[in-house]
């Protein structure tokens, strides 16, 4: 009987020191599982990425179009308020619009406010009745000088996305 008790204690002591066995086949991911996950992520990325690029282009076009209309309206409002007893106008180029003070645009004037468009956008068509690239607004009325109409188109480079801004002889600018 004494022997049984010793063996029992000895067995408990031996088994208490043993570490539990770990099955080494269930400790991680297989190469096949990793490849499947990478393939799924690549497919998702390939389908979603073009949508984000188009969204970015659309956002740039909308933002710069609104900036252009804001600059046109600002020049008109400065003329209506006869700030500094001057007329104000805008000068349009392919990559920028310049708000200027006075009867004519002069490139080096310190009072000019230059607003650059995003590098992905250009003013592709600048059509001003009577020619030129400037629109000048009359004091008090805000109408364009000589009743000029102006149309300009903002174009996203490398795509067919565009927005057209029309300036009426009354000086009001609209997007269509």
PEUR-V780244 format. One record per residue. RES is the residue in three letters. SS is DSSP state (2 for helix, 1 for strand, 0 for the rest). Layout:
BEGIN
RES_SS / RES_SS
END
This chain:
BEGIN
UNK_0 / UNK_2 / UNK_2 / UNK_2 / UNK_2 / UNK_2 / UNK_2 / UNK_2 / UNK_2 / UNK_2 / UNK_2 / UNK_2 / UNK_2 / UNK_2 / UNK_2 / UNK_2 / UNK_2 / UNK_0 / UNK_0 / UNK_0 / UNK_0 / UNK_0 / UNK_0 / UNK_2 / UNK_2 / UNK_2 / UNK_0 / UNK_0 / UNK_0 / UNK_0 / UNK_2 / UNK_2 / UNK_2 / UNK_2 / UNK_2 / UNK_2 / UNK_2 / UNK_2 / UNK_2 / UNK_2 / UNK_2 / UNK_2 / UNK_2 / UNK_2 / UNK_2 / UNK_2 / UNK_2 / UNK_2 / UNK_2 / UNK_2 / UNK_2 / UNK_2 / UNK_2 / UNK_2 / UNK_2 / UNK_2 / UNK_2 / UNK_2 / UNK_2 / UNK_2 / UNK_2 / UNK_2 / UNK_2 / UNK_2 / UNK_2 / UNK_2 / UNK_2 / UNK_2 / UNK_2 / UNK_2 / UNK_2 / UNK_2 / UNK_2 / UNK_2 / UNK_2 / UNK_2 / UNK_2 / UNK_2 / UNK_2 / UNK_2 / UNK_0 / UNK_0 / UNK_2 / UNK_2 / UNK_2 / UNK_0 / UNK_0 / UNK_1 / UNK_1 / UNK_1 / UNK_1 / UNK_1 / UNK_0 / UNK_0 / UNK_0 / UNK_1 / UNK_1 / UNK_1 / UNK_1 / UNK_1 / UNK_1 / UNK_0 / UNK_0 / UNK_0 / UNK_0 / UNK_0 / UNK_0 / UNK_0 / UNK_0 / UNK_0 / UNK_0 / UNK_0 / UNK_1 / UNK_1 / UNK_1 / UNK_1 / UNK_0 / UNK_0 / UNK_0 / UNK_0 / UNK_1 / UNK_1 / UNK_1 / UNK_1 / UNK_1 / UNK_1 / UNK_1 / UNK_1 / UNK_0 / UNK_0 / UNK_0 / UNK_0 / UNK_0 / UNK_1 / UNK_1 / UNK_1 / UNK_1 / UNK_0 / UNK_0 / UNK_0 / UNK_0 / UNK_0 / UNK_0 / UNK_1 / UNK_2 / UNK_2 / UNK_2 / UNK_0 / UNK_0 / UNK_1 / UNK_1 / UNK_1 / UNK_1 / UNK_1 / UNK_1 / UNK_1 / UNK_0 / UNK_0 / UNK_0 / UNK_0 / UNK_0 / UNK_1 / UNK_1 / UNK_1 / UNK_1 / UNK_1 / UNK_1 / UNK_0 / UNK_0 / UNK_0 / UNK_0 / UNK_0 / UNK_1 / UNK_1 / UNK_1 / UNK_0
END
